[in-house]
Amino acid sequence: MVFDQARSVAYDRRAGRLLGGFHRRAASGIAAAAPRDGAVLDIGTGPGRLLHAVETLRPDLRLSGADLSPDMVALARRAWPSTALRPADLRVADVGDLPWPDGTFDVVTSTLSAHEWPDQRRAAAELVRVLRPGGLLLVWDFRFARVGALVGALAALCGVRRKAPHPLSPFTRVTARRPV
Ligand SMILES: C[S@@+](CC[C@H](N)C(=O)[O-])C[C@H]1O[C@@H](n2cnc3c(N)ncnc32)[C@H](O)[C@@H]1O
């Protein structure tokens, strides 16, 4: 889906109403995994609600976000809390061609975006490339989202685990660690 300005604003309103608990739970997983003063990248960050939740829990982290939609990135920049200790590095970028050097991040994450990536194999290679050796990838998506190609490509690159979702949960999580 193309998130133009109207769709981005509408999505942000829905996310505020419906996804607060989900973003807070995902943020706790990221906060628990990231080392002190570590670097975290959120792909398909949208209006940046996950990054806000991470910042609240771990203000020491250096946070970055990438999204294909310039309107989403503009929204995320405007919404970044003025109380945050430091600005987030928010960029317009495709998951298949990320503008960061190899090994930049301790944790790479994504929520509810992977099902929209047209080339999940290429995405997997980029996610692993920007992770430091030993770094952790945490991807959440809808329970029935088509992310099989991503999981397969990650399995070929490094260890991957798909957490069996709770029977009542609409979400599923994929975890991978870049080999040292
Ligand atoms: C449903 S929104 C999820 C936003 C946010 N992660 C959240 O949890 O609220 C999906 C986002 O993925 C972005 N996206 C889709 N394809 C992308 C790609 N190839 N590279 C980067 N971002 C992408 C969209 O622009 C959109 O902002």
PDBQT file of the ligand as one rigid body, heavy atoms in Angstrom, charges set to zero:
ROOT
HETATM    1  C1  LIG A 201       1.193  -0.848   8.418  1.00  0.00    +0.000 C 
HETATM    2  S1  LIG A 201       2.476   0.340   8.432  1.00  0.00    +0.000 S 
HETATM    3  C2  LIG A 201       3.297  -0.078   9.968  1.00  0.00    +0.000 C 
HETATM    4  C3  LIG A 201       3.969   1.133  10.581  1.00  0.00    +0.000 C 
HETATM    5  C4  LIG A 201       4.654   0.900  11.933  1.00  0.00    +0.000 C 
HETATM    6  N1  LIG A 201       5.759  -0.028  11.826  1.00  0.00    +0.000 N 
HETATM    7  C5  LIG A 201       3.697   0.435  12.990  1.00  0.00    +0.000 C 
HETATM    8  O1  LIG A 201       3.889  -0.633  13.590  1.00  0.00    +0.000 OA
HETATM    9  O2  LIG A 201       2.729   1.182  13.273  1.00  0.00    +0.000 OA
HETATM   10  C6  LIG A 201       3.628  -0.339   7.212  1.00  0.00    +0.000 C 
HETATM   11  C7  LIG A 201       4.764   0.629   6.913  1.00  0.00    +0.000 C 
HETATM   12  O3  LIG A 201       5.746  -0.058   6.139  1.00  0.00    +0.000 OA
HETATM   13  C8  LIG A 201       6.241   0.845   5.168  1.00  0.00    +0.000 C 
HETATM   14  N2  LIG A 201       6.866   0.095   4.064  1.00  0.00    +0.000 N 
HETATM   15  C9  LIG A 201       6.221  -0.690   3.142  1.00  0.00    +0.000 A 
HETATM   16  N3  LIG A 201       7.097  -1.208   2.262  1.00  0.00    +0.000 NA
HETATM   17  C10 LIG A 201       8.337  -0.741   2.646  1.00  0.00    +0.000 A 
HETATM   18  C11 LIG A 201       9.652  -0.932   2.116  1.00  0.00    +0.000 A 
HETATM   19  N4  LIG A 201       9.862  -1.675   1.009  1.00  0.00    +0.000 N 
HETATM   20  N5  LIG A 201      10.688  -0.321   2.739  1.00  0.00    +0.000 NA
HETATM   21  C12 LIG A 201      10.470   0.465   3.845  1.00  0.00    +0.000 A 
HETATM   22  N6  LIG A 201       9.239   0.679   4.375  1.00  0.00    +0.000 NA
HETATM   23  C13 LIG A 201       8.180   0.081   3.796  1.00  0.00    +0.000 A 
HETATM   24  C14 LIG A 201       4.996   1.631   4.738  1.00  0.00    +0.000 C 
HETATM   25  O4  LIG A 201       5.313   2.842   4.076  1.00  0.00    +0.000 OA
HETATM   26  C15 LIG A 201       4.307   1.834   6.091  1.00  0.00    +0.000 C 
HETATM   27  O5  LIG A 201       4.715   3.037   6.711  1.00  0.00    +0.000 OA
ENDROOT
TORSDOF 0
